[in-house]
Amino acid sequence: MTTANRPVVLGIDEDRGNQGKLAQAFNAQGLFYRFITDRKKVQGGIKQLSPDILMVFGELSSDFVIQVLDQIAADVSSATLPIIVVAGDISDAQFVTGLRTNVVALFPAPFDTSSVLAVKGLYDELHSRPGVVKGQGDAKLLARLVDHIRRTRRAGFLTIDPRTPNEGRAVFSRGKLERATFLGAGGPDALKAILSVPRCAWTFSEVAGQAGDGAGVVIEVGDVVSGETEVAEVVVGEAMPEDEPLAFEVSLPRASAPPPPPIASSPSPVPAPNPSAVQLLLVDDDEAILRMFKTLFIKHGFQVSTATDGQLGAEVALTKPFDLVLADLNMPHLDGWGLLRLLREDFRTRELPVAFISAHDDYRESLKALNAGAQAYLSKGTRLDALVTQARKLLEPRQNALGLLASGAPFTLQVAPVGPQWMLQRLAELHASGRLDARDGWAVYALFFTDGVCTHCSAQAGKYTAEGERAFNAFVASKNAEATWTPGNGAAPQNLHLPTAVLIERACATLNENERRMRESLMVSATQVDVNQDLYAVYCQVGPKQWLQAAKLICEDKLSPRDIIANHDISPVDVEETMKDLIRRGVVTLRKA
C-alpha cells in the first residue's frame, strides 16, 4: 500500500485520548495513519489497512502488548511486519537495532507529535538493516535477551561465541525454543547452560527480514497475468553473492562441501501413519441439504465441518487441514465458482481437493468452460451411498502416496495429484529421513530430511541456482513435478534451520505476497484487457450483483478503470474490486502493450 515513500502506519493503543492528534500529525508529514483501540480487532485492522509499519502503545511486559504481539506473530501474513513499541521502559532497545521485522524499535513514552518524523526515518532505514543484532554481555543480559525473544514472539537463531569451541546455538519460533545445542547438551538443558555462561559475545539473526529474504522465488508472467494458477511461472532466483550475509550465523566448512554420500540401500521402513477420519468441509446455502449430507458423511466415518456460503467456506478452509471440500455451485454472496477461485489463489489452500455438487445438470458445460481446478462434478441426484464412494475416490491419490511412504522403499510419483506441500507435511509427520529429488518444467530440486525436518534444499534452473529457503519456496510453488523419494541417512550441508511446518507457512506467505504485488502492479500498468466471453457469460449469471454494472463497462464496452471512474457514477473502490474479481475468476486477462 506504500506509495511514493508514503508508508501506511497502524497504531494500536487502548487509550484513544492522544490518537486523534497523532493521526493529524502523521498525515501532515505525509504518513497515512489510522489506529484501533480494541486488542481483539488487531488482525482485522491489519487485513483491512495492509499497513507498512505498526505502532503498539504500552509496556513490553504488559498483558495488552503481549496479547497484541501474540496475535501478530500467530498469522504468517503479519508476522514479518515491522513494529514500533512506545513504552516507558525502552531498555530492550539494544536487542532490536539492526532487525527488520517484528519489534524493530522502542520509542520512549509519551510519544508526541514532534516524534513523527522519527517514524518516517526509521521506516526509510529498515531496508538497509542486516536483520542481525550483536552484542556482548553477562548471563543476566543474555537471560534478558531470551526473555525479550519470548515476550515479542520472535523467530530467529541465537548464537553465543560463534565460530569458537564454546559456540552455542538456540533456534526460536514465535518465541518458543525449537532446539538448542551447547557443549554436548541439547534442548532446554542446552539453553539453560547457555544462560549460565559468565560472559560471551552473542548474535541474534531473525528468520524473516534478511536482505533479499523471500526474493528467491520470482513469479514471472511475461506480459500476461490472470487469476488462473496455470499462468504464473516459478523461476528460481540467482545465487546469492559470496559476500552476502548469511541468514544465520553458523559454522560452515572452510572448504567446499563434498557431494552427499550414497544413501543406504536397505533402510528401515517409515512407520505407517495412524489412521484418522477424513476432514470434510461441506459448503451449501441450503441448511436442510447441509444437515442431510453432514449426517450421511458422519455415518461413513468422516469428520464434517460446514459453511453456508462461499466466502464463509473460504474462511473455514483456513482453520484446519481439510482433506476435501464439497461445495454447491449456486449460492448467494459467493458461489462455488468464487469459492474455488479464492482457494486456488491462496497458497495455503491451493492444493485442497475441491468437488462441485449441484442439482442442475446444465452447469456441466459451464464447469468445462471454467477449467478452474475442481477435481470433480457430483450431482445431488446421485444415490447417497454412491456419493460417498465418489468422494472417497477423490482421496485415492494421497492415500496411495501414503502407502508408498509407509513401505520404506524408494519410489517415484507425480507430485501434482497430491501437492508439494502435502508431500512435505507427510514427510514431517512420519519423521522420515531421506532425499527427495524433483523436477518440473523449470527447475530441478533436491531436499534432504532428517527425522522429518527438512535440513537442506537446493534448486537449479538453467544457470540460476538457489539454496535454503529460496529453493524451498520454489519447490512449494512447483507445478507438474515428478519426484523420487529415497529413504535413508543421506546428508547435505544444512541450509534450513526451522521445522518443516514453519517453512511451509513462510513459503505460503511469501508466495501469496509475490502474487498480490504482481496483480496490483498490472492493475496500474496494464494497457490491454482480454475478455473470456464464455466465462463472462457465466459471470453475468452468478457474479456479485453490485459489480455487474462495472463488469459490463469493462468486458463489453472495453473501458479502462480510469475511464469508468472519470465518466460514470461508480466509486473507484467498486471499480477496483470488480477488476480484481474478474481477474481472480479468469474472466479478464490484463496485458502490457
Order of alpha helices (4+ residues) and beta strands (2+ residues): beta-alpha-beta-alpha-beta-alpha-beta-beta-alpha-beta-alpha-beta-beta-beta-beta-alpha-beta-beta-beta-beta-beta-alpha-beta-alpha-beta-alpha-beta-alpha-beta-alpha-alpha-beta-alpha-beta-beta-beta-beta-alpha-beta-alpha-beta-alpha-alpha-alpha-alpha-beta
